[in-house]
Amino acid sequence: MKPTNRCALVTGASAGIGTSFARLLAAEGYDLLLVARREDRLRELANELSSAHGVRCEIAPADLTDRSAPLDVMARADALRMPIDVLINNAGLSGKGKFAETPWKDLAGELQIMVTAVTELAHRAAPGMKERGWGRIVNLSSIAAFAPPGASLLYTGIKSYVLNMSQALDMELKPHGVFVTALCPGFTRSEFHDVMGTRDTMNKFPDFVWQTADEVAKAGYEAVMKGRPVCVPGLVNKLTVGALRPLPETLRYHLGRLANPFK
């Protein structure tokens, strides 16, 4: 049963949590606009989902590290006459080097894709959602948002921004029928770690701390549909966040120094 022909936009749709969200939403009957850099992967996924579920599935190849990409994506949605009812802000990456030794282009790209693009896409989608009196936005944060700073150069700060921005946006939009959720997964099995070159390090962690991308997407979808502004999926992640929240700032700083690989 199709939910009144509603449309979902999914960024980072060509792999991992993004692909899982796309498959879940297609199974729920949503038409899809899929966004990622790899056009061949997007086209393959679009064909798979439209054949399996009978939904309309369009693609918008884009590199969200480009400042013009969010506007181009929304222009594509307008041209296709696909008003965005569900926005999944999933695309992301993580820097791997020291601040002073990392080219500014790389740092700017990290900020663009996970701060500016996330915020701009939500900003451009929200007015239509308000006008129609219904909308859902999932912004990918991380349990890193609750962690001491220092484990990654920009990542923990970026994910803290996404967490706080999402909650504030939910407060503003919920009276208009628009729910916003910060989805905060922990260790998730996907090709993200291969792309970032951290697979060998990640493989040292025990199996019980890991979740599948499908599990994370399902938890995020259920949370936003119920109007929960924060979703930490999985018992291990919930326990981790519960242990981190009460720590005083001084202790968090010193723990961050211990975890910082660049000191």
C-alpha contacts under 8 A as a table, 3 or more apart, distances in Angstrom:
res1	aa1	res2	aa2	distance
1	M	28	E	7.47
1	M	29	G	6.20
2	K	5	N	5.94
2	K	6	R	7.85
2	K	28	E	6.96
2	K	29	G	4.32
2	K	30	Y	6.47
3	P	6	R	5.92
3	P	28	E	7.58
3	P	29	G	6.11
3	P	30	Y	6.59
5	N	29	G	7.65
5	N	30	Y	6.41
5	N	31	D	6.64
6	R	30	Y	5.50
6	R	31	D	6.28
6	R	83	P	7.91
6	R	84	I	7.57
6	R	85	D	5.96
6	R	86	V	7.85
7	C	30	Y	5.36
7	C	31	D	4.59
7	C	32	L	5.60
7	C	33	L	7.43
7	C	82	M	6.34
7	C	83	P	6.48
7	C	84	I	5.36
7	C	85	D	5.39
7	C	86	V	6.35
8	A	25	L	7.47
8	A	30	Y	6.29
8	A	31	D	6.19
8	A	32	L	4.96
8	A	33	L	6.24
8	A	84	I	5.75
8	A	85	D	5.84
8	A	86	V	4.35
8	A	87	L	5.77
8	A	88	I	7.50
9	L	32	L	5.92
9	L	33	L	4.75
9	L	34	L	6.00
9	L	35	V	7.42
9	L	84	I	6.37
9	L	86	V	6.20
9	L	87	L	4.97
9	L	88	I	6.12
10	V	13	A	5.69
10	V	18	G	6.49
10	V	21	F	7.42
10	V	22	A	6.66
10	V	32	L	7.50
10	V	33	L	6.49
10	V	34	L	5.23
10	V	35	V	6.00
10	V	87	L	6.20
10	V	88	I	4.73
10	V	89	N	6.46
10	V	90	N	6.95
11	T	18	G	6.56
11	T	34	L	6.35
11	T	35	V	4.59
11	T	36	A	5.95
11	T	88	I	6.30
11	T	89	N	5.58
11	T	90	N	5.29
11	T	91	A	5.19
12	G	15	A	6.74
12	G	18	G	5.26
12	G	19	T	7.69
12	G	34	L	7.93
12	G	35	V	5.96
12	G	36	A	4.84
12	G	37	R	7.89
12	G	89	N	7.84
12	G	90	N	5.51
12	G	91	A	4.04
12	G	92	G	7.24
13	A	16	G	7.65
13	A	17	I	7.64
13	A	18	G	4.09
13	A	19	T	4.78
13	A	21	F	7.79
13	A	22	A	6.69
13	A	34	L	5.78
13	A	35	V	5.77
13	A	36	A	5.78
13	A	42	L	7.09
13	A	90	N	7.71
13	A	91	A	7.64
14	S	18	G	6.58
14	S	19	T	5.67
14	S	35	V	7.66
14	S	36	A	5.99
14	S	38	R	6.88
14	S	41	R	5.60
14	S	42	L	5.52
14	S	45	L	7.38
15	A	18	G	5.83
15	A	19	T	5.01
15	A	20	S	7.88
15	A	190	S	7.42
15	A	191	E	7.13
16	G	19	T	5.49
16	G	20	S	6.43
16	G	189	R	7.64
16	G	190	S	4.84
16	G	191	E	6.45
16	G	192	F	7.26
16	G	213	A	5.74
17	I	20	S	4.96
17	I	21	F	6.12
17	I	90	N	7.32
17	I	190	S	7.46
17	I	213	A	4.69
17	I	214	D	6.79
17	I	216	V	7.02
17	I	217	A	6.07
18	G	21	F	5.13
18	G	22	A	6.23
18	G	88	I	7.90
18	G	90	N	5.97
18	G	91	A	7.49
18	G	217	A	7.94
19	T	22	A	5.01
19	T	23	R	6.22
19	T	45	L	7.97
20	S	23	R	5.21
20	S	24	L	6.13
20	S	213	A	6.09
20	S	214	D	5.17
20	S	217	A	6.00
21	F	24	L	5.08
21	F	25	L	6.02
21	F	88	I	7.84
21	F	214	D	7.52
21	F	217	A	5.33
21	F	218	K	7.55
21	F	221	Y	7.91
22	A	25	L	5.26
22	A	26	A	6.07
22	A	32	L	7.36
22	A	34	L	7.71
23	R	26	A	5.17
23	R	27	A	6.15
23	R	49	L	6.76
24	L	27	A	5.15
24	L	28	E	6.33
24	L	217	A	7.70
24	L	218	K	7.35
25	L	28	E	4.93
25	L	29	G	6.39
25	L	30	Y	5.53
25	L	32	L	7.88
26	A	29	G	5.02
26	A	30	Y	5.20
26	A	31	D	6.67
26	A	32	L	7.14
26	A	49	L	6.36
26	A	50	S	7.83
26	A	53	H	6.27
26	A	55	V	6.56
27	A	30	Y	7.53
27	A	53	H	6.06
29	G	53	H	7.09
29	G	55	V	6.37
30	Y	55	V	6.61
30	Y	56	R	7.98
31	D	55	V	5.22
31	D	56	R	4.78
31	D	57	C	5.79
32	L	55	V	7.56
32	L	56	R	6.29
32	L	57	C	4.68
32	L	58	E	6.12
33	L	57	C	6.02
33	L	58	E	4.84
33	L	59	I	5.37
33	L	60	A	6.80
33	L	77	A	7.38
34	L	42	L	6.67
34	L	46	A	7.61
34	L	57	C	7.47
34	L	58	E	6.28
34	L	59	I	4.68
34	L	60	A	5.97
34	L	61	P	7.83
35	V	42	L	7.40
35	V	59	I	6.12
35	V	60	A	4.99
35	V	61	P	5.50
35	V	62	A	6.29
35	V	73	V	7.78
36	A	39	E	7.16
36	A	42	L	7.03
36	A	60	A	7.20
36	A	61	P	5.32
36	A	62	A	5.51
36	A	63	D	6.56
36	A	64	L	7.91
36	A	91	A	7.65
37	R	61	P	5.28
37	R	62	A	4.99
37	R	63	D	5.13
38	R	41	R	5.52
38	R	42	L	6.36
38	R	61	P	6.65
39	E	42	L	5.04
39	E	43	R	6.05
39	E	59	I	7.85
39	E	61	P	5.45
40	D	43	R	5.21
40	D	44	E	6.20
41	R	44	E	5.17
41	R	45	L	6.20
42	L	45	L	5.15
42	L	46	A	6.01
42	L	59	I	6.37
42	L	61	P	7.60
43	R	46	A	5.03
43	R	47	N	6.16
43	R	59	I	6.78
44	E	47	N	5.30
44	E	48	E	6.25
45	L	48	E	5.02
45	L	49	L	6.17
46	A	49	L	5.30
46	A	50	S	6.06
46	A	57	C	5.28
46	A	58	E	6.57
46	A	59	I	7.16
47	N	50	S	5.37
47	N	51	S	6.06
47	N	57	C	7.47
48	E	51	S	5.39
48	E	52	A	6.07
49	L	52	A	5.06
49	L	53	H	5.82
49	L	54	G	7.44
49	L	55	V	7.15
49	L	57	C	7.13
50	S	53	H	5.46
50	S	54	G	4.89
50	S	55	V	4.91
50	S	56	R	5.94
50	S	57	C	5.82
51	S	54	G	5.66
51	S	55	V	7.78
60	A	73	V	6.33
60	A	76	R	6.94
62	A	69	A	6.10
62	A	73	V	7.38
63	D	66	D	5.78
63	D	69	A	6.41
64	L	67	R	7.02
64	L	69	A	5.38
64	L	70	P	6.76
64	L	91	A	7.81
64	L	112	Q	7.08
64	L	113	I	5.13
64	L	117	A	6.53
65	T	69	A	7.58
65	T	108	A	7.89
65	T	109	G	4.66
65	T	110	E	6.97
65	T	112	Q	5.28
65	T	113	I	4.85
65	T	117	A	7.90
66	D	69	A	5.43
66	D	109	G	7.39
66	D	112	Q	7.32
66	D	113	I	7.91
67	R	70	P	7.14
67	R	112	Q	6.85
67	R	117	A	7.66
68	S	71	L	5.74
68	S	72	D	6.27
69	A	72	D	4.95
69	A	73	V	6.04
69	A	117	A	7.95
70	P	73	V	5.11
70	P	74	M	6.32
70	P	117	A	5.97
70	P	120	E	6.67
70	P	121	L	5.94
71	L	74	M	5.25
71	L	75	A	6.05
71	L	121	L	7.87
72	D	75	A	4.99
72	D	76	R	6.14
73	V	76	R	5.04
73	V	77	A	6.39
74	M	77	A	4.92
74	M	78	D	6.25
74	M	121	L	7.67
74	M	124	R	7.44
75	A	78	D	5.03
75	A	79	A	6.12
76	R	79	A	5.05
76	R	80	L	6.17
77	A	80	L	5.16
77	A	81	R	6.08
77	A	82	M	5.11
77	A	83	P	6.57
77	A	84	I	7.55
78	D	81	R	4.89
78	D	82	M	6.02
78	D	83	P	6.74
79	A	82	M	7.72
83	P	128	G	7.32
84	I	87	L	6.72
84	I	125	A	6.23
84	I	128	G	7.51
84	I	129	M	7.40
85	D	125	A	7.82
85	D	128	G	7.98
85	D	129	M	6.07
85	D	134	W	7.03
85	D	135	G	4.89
85	D	136	R	6.41
86	V	135	G	5.82
86	V	136	R	4.72
86	V	137	I	5.76
87	L	122	A	7.39
87	L	125	A	7.62
87	L	136	R	6.35
87	L	137	I	4.71
87	L	138	V	6.27
88	I	137	I	5.97
88	I	138	V	4.88
88	I	139	N	6.24
88	I	140	L	7.87
89	N	118	V	5.89
89	N	121	L	7.96
89	N	137	I	7.59
89	N	138	V	6.05
89	N	139	N	4.79
89	N	140	L	6.07
90	N	138	V	7.97
90	N	139	N	6.49
90	N	140	L	5.28
91	A	113	I	6.93
91	A	114	M	7.10
92	G	110	E	7.58
92	G	113	I	6.14
92	G	114	M	5.66
93	L	110	E	6.49
93	L	113	I	7.87
93	L	114	M	7.71
93	L	192	F	7.67
93	L	196	M	7.43
94	S	110	E	6.82
94	S	152	S	8.00
94	S	154	L	7.82
94	S	155	Y	6.15
94	S	196	M	6.90
95	G	106	D	7.68
95	G	107	L	7.29
95	G	110	E	7.05
95	G	152	S	7.46
95	G	153	L	6.86
95	G	154	L	7.22
95	G	155	Y	7.38
95	G	196	M	7.91
96	K	152	S	7.62
96	K	153	L	7.68
96	K	196	M	7.55
97	G	101	E	6.90
97	G	102	T	5.92
97	G	153	L	7.53
97	G	262	F	7.44
98	K	101	E	5.32
98	K	102	T	5.96
98	K	153	L	7.04
98	K	262	F	5.86
99	F	102	T	5.38
99	F	153	L	6.71
100	A	103	P	8.00
102	T	106	D	6.82
102	T	107	L	7.06
103	P	106	D	5.53
103	P	107	L	6.77
104	W	107	L	5.05
104	W	108	A	5.87
105	K	108	A	5.13
105	K	109	G	6.08
106	D	109	G	5.10
106	D	110	E	6.35
107	L	110	E	5.15
107	L	111	L	6.35
108	A	111	L	5.14
108	A	112	Q	5.95
109	G	112	Q	4.94
109	G	113	I	6.12
110	E	113	I	5.54
110	E	114	M	6.24
111	L	114	M	5.51
111	L	115	V	5.26
111	L	116	T	6.55
111	L	158	I	7.49
112	Q	115	V	5.62
112	Q	116	T	4.76
112	Q	117	A	5.73
113	I	116	T	6.31
113	I	117	A	5.16
113	I	118	V	6.87
114	M	117	A	6.23
114	M	118	V	5.78
114	M	158	I	6.95
115	V	118	V	5.40
115	V	119	T	6.12
115	V	158	I	6.59
115	V	161	Y	7.66
115	V	162	V	7.16
116	T	119	T	5.18
116	T	120	E	5.92
117	A	120	E	5.03
117	A	121	L	5.91
118	V	121	L	5.49
118	V	122	A	6.30
118	V	139	N	7.28
119	T	122	A	5.24
119	T	123	H	6.06
120	E	123	H	4.89
120	E	124	R	6.07
121	L	124	R	5.14
121	L	125	A	6.04
122	A	125	A	5.16
122	A	126	A	5.81
122	A	137	I	7.39
123	H	126	A	5.47
123	H	127	P	7.43
124	R	127	P	6.74
125	A	128	G	5.91
125	A	129	M	6.54
126	A	129	M	5.04
126	A	130	K	6.11
126	A	135	G	7.74
126	A	178	V	7.99
127	P	130	K	5.12
127	P	131	E	6.15
128	G	131	E	5.01
128	G	132	R	6.19
129	M	132	R	5.21
129	M	133	G	5.97
129	M	134	W	5.40
129	M	135	G	4.92
129	M	178	V	6.60
130	K	133	G	4.91
130	K	134	W	6.45
130	K	135	G	7.30
130	K	173	L	7.40
130	K	176	H	5.60
130	K	177	G	7.02
130	K	178	V	6.68
131	E	134	W	7.99
132	R	135	G	7.97
133	G	176	H	5.62
133	G	177	G	5.14
133	G	178	V	7.00
134	W	176	H	7.16
134	W	177	G	4.72
134	W	178	V	5.23
135	G	177	G	6.46
135	G	178	V	4.33
135	G	179	F	6.31
136	R	178	V	5.60
136	R	179	F	4.96
136	R	180	V	5.91
136	R	224	V	6.46
136	R	225	M	7.23
137	I	178	V	7.72
137	I	179	F	6.32
137	I	180	V	4.66
137	I	181	T	6.30
137	I	224	V	7.24
138	V	180	V	5.87
138	V	181	T	4.89
138	V	182	A	5.97
138	V	183	L	6.58
138	V	220	G	7.16
138	V	221	Y	7.87
138	V	224	V	6.81
139	N	162	V	6.84
139	N	163	L	7.98
139	N	166	S	6.89
139	N	180	V	7.65
139	N	181	T	6.28
139	N	182	A	4.98
139	N	183	L	6.09
140	L	159	K	7.93
140	L	162	V	7.35
140	L	182	A	5.95
140	L	183	L	5.00
140	L	184	C	6.43
141	S	144	A	7.87
141	S	145	A	6.86
141	S	159	K	4.83
141	S	160	S	7.29
141	S	162	V	5.69
141	S	163	L	5.86
141	S	182	A	5.79
141	S	183	L	5.43
141	S	184	C	4.75
141	S	185	P	7.28
142	S	145	A	5.60
142	S	146	F	8.00
142	S	159	K	5.99
142	S	183	L	6.75
142	S	184	C	3.72
142	S	185	P	4.97
142	S	186	G	6.20
143	I	146	F	5.56
143	I	147	A	6.77
143	I	184	C	5.09
143	I	185	P	5.81
143	I	186	G	5.53
143	I	232	V	7.25
143	I	237	N	7.09
143	I	241	V	6.68
144	A	147	A	4.82
144	A	148	P	7.88
144	A	155	Y	7.66
144	A	156	T	5.26
144	A	159	K	6.64
144	A	160	S	7.61
144	A	184	C	7.97
144	A	186	G	7.67
145	A	156	T	5.33
145	A	157	G	6.90
145	A	158	I	7.76
145	A	159	K	4.88
145	A	160	S	4.21
145	A	161	Y	7.89
145	A	163	L	6.87
145	A	184	C	7.80
146	F	160	S	7.11
146	F	241	V	6.31
146	F	244	L	6.51
146	F	245	R	6.59
147	A	156	T	7.14
147	A	241	V	7.80
147	A	244	L	6.46
147	A	252	R	7.80
148	P	151	A	7.33
148	P	156	T	7.91
148	P	252	R	4.85
148	P	253	Y	6.20
148	P	255	L	6.35
148	P	256	G	4.85
149	P	152	S	7.39
149	P	156	T	6.06
149	P	157	G	7.17
149	P	252	R	7.38
149	P	253	Y	6.68
149	P	256	G	5.08
149	P	257	R	7.95
150	G	153	L	6.27
150	G	156	T	7.53
150	G	256	G	4.69
150	G	257	R	6.08
150	G	259	A	6.48
150	G	260	N	4.75
150	G	261	P	8.00
151	A	156	T	7.36
151	A	256	G	6.12
151	A	257	R	7.90
151	A	259	A	5.15
151	A	260	N	4.57
151	A	261	P	6.73
152	S	155	Y	5.45
152	S	156	T	6.31
152	S	260	N	6.78
152	S	261	P	7.72
153	L	156	T	7.52
154	L	157	G	5.49
154	L	158	I	6.06
155	Y	158	I	5.10
155	Y	159	K	6.10
156	T	159	K	5.22
156	T	160	S	6.10
157	G	160	S	5.06
157	G	161	Y	6.27
158	I	161	Y	5.11
158	I	162	V	6.36
159	K	162	V	4.99
159	K	163	L	6.15
160	S	163	L	5.07
160	S	164	N	6.22
161	Y	164	N	5.28
161	Y	165	M	5.82
162	V	165	M	5.18
162	V	166	S	5.88
162	V	182	A	6.97
163	L	166	S	5.38
163	L	167	Q	6.47
163	L	182	A	5.40
163	L	230	V	7.62
164	N	167	Q	5.28
164	N	168	A	6.30
165	M	168	A	5.17
165	M	169	L	6.03
166	S	169	L	5.06
166	S	170	D	6.06
166	S	180	V	6.09
166	S	181	T	6.21
166	S	182	A	5.64
166	S	229	P	7.20
167	Q	170	D	5.06
167	Q	171	M	6.35
167	Q	180	V	7.08
167	Q	181	T	7.11
167	Q	182	A	7.16
167	Q	229	P	5.68
167	Q	230	V	7.34
168	A	171	M	5.17
168	A	172	E	6.51
169	L	172	E	5.14
169	L	173	L	6.10
169	L	180	V	6.70
170	D	173	L	5.23
170	D	174	K	5.52
170	D	178	V	7.38
170	D	179	F	5.69
170	D	180	V	4.72
170	D	181	T	7.26
170	D	229	P	6.49
171	M	174	K	5.79
171	M	175	P	7.80
172	E	175	P	7.04
173	L	176	H	5.38
173	L	177	G	6.81
173	L	178	V	5.21
173	L	179	F	6.67
173	L	180	V	7.84
174	K	177	G	5.17
174	K	178	V	4.87
174	K	179	F	5.33
174	K	180	V	7.76
175	P	178	V	7.29
179	F	224	V	6.17
179	F	225	M	7.43
179	F	227	G	5.37
179	F	228	R	7.77
179	F	229	P	7.49
180	V	224	V	6.30
180	V	227	G	7.10
180	V	228	R	7.66
180	V	229	P	5.81
181	T	220	G	7.54
181	T	223	A	7.03
181	T	224	V	5.39
181	T	227	G	7.37
181	T	228	R	6.17
181	T	229	P	4.22
181	T	230	V	5.34
181	T	231	C	6.83
182	A	229	P	6.08
182	A	230	V	4.87
182	A	231	C	6.19
183	L	220	G	5.78
183	L	230	V	6.15
183	L	231	C	4.88
183	L	232	V	6.33
183	L	233	P	7.85
184	C	230	V	7.39
184	C	231	C	5.90
184	C	232	V	4.90
184	C	233	P	6.99
185	P	188	T	7.07
185	P	216	V	6.62
185	P	232	V	5.87
185	P	233	P	5.84
185	P	237	N	7.24
186	G	209	V	7.92
186	G	210	W	7.44
186	G	211	Q	7.79
186	G	233	P	7.89
186	G	237	N	6.05
187	F	209	V	6.45
187	F	210	W	4.97
187	F	211	Q	6.38
188	T	210	W	5.53
188	T	211	Q	4.89
188	T	212	T	5.55
188	T	213	A	6.03
188	T	216	V	7.74
189	R	210	W	6.65
189	R	211	Q	6.24
189	R	212	T	5.21
189	R	213	A	6.23
190	S	193	H	6.90
190	S	212	T	7.57
190	S	213	A	6.67
191	E	194	D	5.06
191	E	195	V	6.30
192	F	195	V	5.20
192	F	196	M	6.21
193	H	196	M	5.04
193	H	197	G	5.86
193	H	198	T	5.00
193	H	199	R	4.99
193	H	202	M	7.48
194	D	197	G	5.04
194	D	198	T	6.26
194	D	199	R	5.36
195	V	198	T	7.91
196	M	199	R	7.90
197	G	200	D	7.86
198	T	201	T	5.43
198	T	202	M	6.17
199	R	202	M	5.09
199	R	203	N	6.07
200	D	203	N	5.27
200	D	204	K	7.01
201	T	204	K	5.66
201	T	205	F	7.82
202	M	205	F	5.79
203	N	206	P	7.66
205	F	209	V	7.23
206	P	209	V	6.12
206	P	210	W	7.65
207	D	210	W	5.60
208	F	236	V	7.96
209	V	236	V	6.23
209	V	237	N	7.78
211	Q	215	E	6.39
211	Q	216	V	6.96
211	Q	234	G	7.51
212	T	215	E	5.25
212	T	216	V	6.53
213	A	216	V	5.15
213	A	217	A	6.14
214	D	217	A	5.18
214	D	218	K	6.08
215	E	218	K	5.25
215	E	219	A	6.24
215	E	233	P	7.97
216	V	219	A	5.22
216	V	220	G	6.20
216	V	233	P	6.22
217	A	220	G	5.09
217	A	221	Y	6.07
218	K	221	Y	5.17
218	K	222	E	6.16
219	A	222	E	5.28
219	A	223	A	6.08
219	A	231	C	7.33
219	A	233	P	6.04
220	G	223	A	5.08
220	G	224	V	6.24
220	G	231	C	6.35
220	G	233	P	7.67
221	Y	224	V	5.43
221	Y	225	M	6.20
222	E	225	M	5.24
222	E	226	K	6.28
223	A	226	K	5.21
223	A	227	G	6.24
223	A	228	R	5.16
223	A	229	P	7.62
223	A	230	V	7.72
223	A	231	C	6.27
224	V	227	G	4.92
224	V	228	R	5.66
224	V	229	P	7.09
225	M	228	R	7.71
228	R	231	C	6.91
232	V	237	N	6.45
232	V	238	K	5.98
233	P	237	N	6.51
233	P	238	K	6.99
234	G	237	N	5.43
234	G	238	K	6.27
235	L	238	K	5.05
235	L	239	L	6.16
236	V	239	L	5.21
236	V	240	T	6.16
237	N	240	T	4.98
237	N	241	V	6.14
238	K	241	V	5.25
238	K	242	G	6.04
239	L	242	G	5.00
239	L	243	A	6.21
240	T	243	A	5.22
240	T	244	L	6.31
241	V	244	L	5.06
241	V	245	R	6.07
242	G	245	R	5.62
242	G	246	P	7.61
243	A	246	P	6.72
243	A	247	L	7.69
244	L	247	L	5.75
247	L	251	L	6.48
247	L	252	R	6.28
248	P	251	L	5.49
248	P	252	R	6.24
249	E	252	R	4.90
249	E	253	Y	6.08
250	T	253	Y	5.17
250	T	254	H	6.47
251	L	254	H	5.18
251	L	255	L	6.11
252	R	255	L	5.10
252	R	256	G	6.03
253	Y	256	G	5.01
253	Y	257	R	6.32
254	H	257	R	5.01
254	H	258	L	6.43
255	L	258	L	5.12
255	L	259	A	6.32
256	G	259	A	5.06
256	G	260	N	5.92
257	R	260	N	5.13
257	R	263	K	7.44
260	N	263	K	5.98
